[in-house]
Amino acid sequence: MNTQTMSNIDWLQKWYLSFCDGDWEHQYGVKIETYDNPGWSLEIDLCETPYRDTPFIEKKREGENDWIFCRKKEHLFKGSGGAQNLDEMIGIFRTWIEAASEETIPAATVKPRRLVELMPEYHPPLAGRTALRLDFNENTFAPSPRVIERIHKATSEDLTKYPEREPIERIAAAHFGLAPDQVLLTNGVDEAIHLLCATFLEPDDAALITTPTFFMYDVGVQLMTPHLIRVQADETLAFPLERFLAAITPKTKLIMVASPNNPTGGIVSREHLLAIAAAAPHAVLFVDEAYFHFHGESTLADIPNIPNLIVGRTFSKAYGLANLRLGMLAGNAELLRYVRKVSSPYNVNGIALECLPVALEDDAYVTWYADQIASGRERMAAGLRELGVGFFPSHANFILMKIGPLHAELCAAMRAHGVLLRDRSTDPGCDGYVRITIGIEDHVTRGLEALKLSLSEIGWTPST
């Protein structure tokens, strides 16, 4: 479209309508208002997502004067709201936009789906994790020595081949007492969640979770539907069973429950999980058992009898394979047939697939690590009681502590002492709470020593 001969006001309308997809109102947080008087000529506000990070313009008031700031890379154009007339002000703005468009703005801006614009983003604080890792609930020690041996045996030819997932799925299925078509290996549980949401959720469907819980449920669901129903736990952070059951409706298509739950460490009993499945036969119940090895109760054995049950497992925690990105979905074969259609055939890398059988074989190692966590969790709980730090009972490889207003100061002090913690204060209902991962014996000792020093340094007391 040739805009060279357009009047300034016509150009402004064309530009704005194309920029904001035809909506003159507050679409995407952008607003334009024009006033045909010398003192207040043009206002353009650009203040909210998704253009917050790449603004063209921002308006600022300085005393009685209004200014329009137009940012172009490192350059700044400032036009006064006191321009002689509206046409002059738009003309100044037009000149800048057209010049900027030639350099930085594509002729046609492709926009994502609306749900992608609105969905939350997960930004784990991964930078600088060179200290003792008591922040991400990982295995803090190592995988089975057999895994390291297998990695060392990898050849250059191994790296040239596409991975074959199905043979390893048969091995995993046999290990867990399942049929091969009841198992799907995934690129971590994160991908498993994404696949479930993409497979089962239509835009009008609803998904149901409790909060606080694993944030990737939010991300996966809101990619597919805006109808995410959250049932907030009370101050005990215990699973709100009755309110959760009451939140199930005919539109509920996917229910996701973590047991043990992250970040609380709380559990949902097998009896209650089966009650949820029975209350929603029209929905998929996904039971996330990422922390199973630190608790011991599972619904895997119920798969043959519960047609809407899918269980998630990870090999990132007890098995120590977080960097290889390996998870598993287990459930009704017919349901998994649909999930398998959505999954890439090469979603799990070949090195991970080669390592899984030897990791599964070494039951003694996994049992040893789980025992380390169980005893370490008791030691950490006793140490917290001695320090007067409140916490929530945990069945996982972490404990959620009640620190209060000094939560950020504690995390900073612990980092200075070489120990990383995870501040969970932004999670729903978790203001002032900090999570500490339980590791092997030496790691628990170092964690407690740093905690005692840090609490003293920041002036924390039980009444803080």
Summary of the structure (lengths in Angstrom):
residues: 464
radius of gyration: 27.2
end to end distance: 64.4
largest distance: 82.2
contacts: 1454
relative contact order: 0.11
helix: 40%
strand: 19%
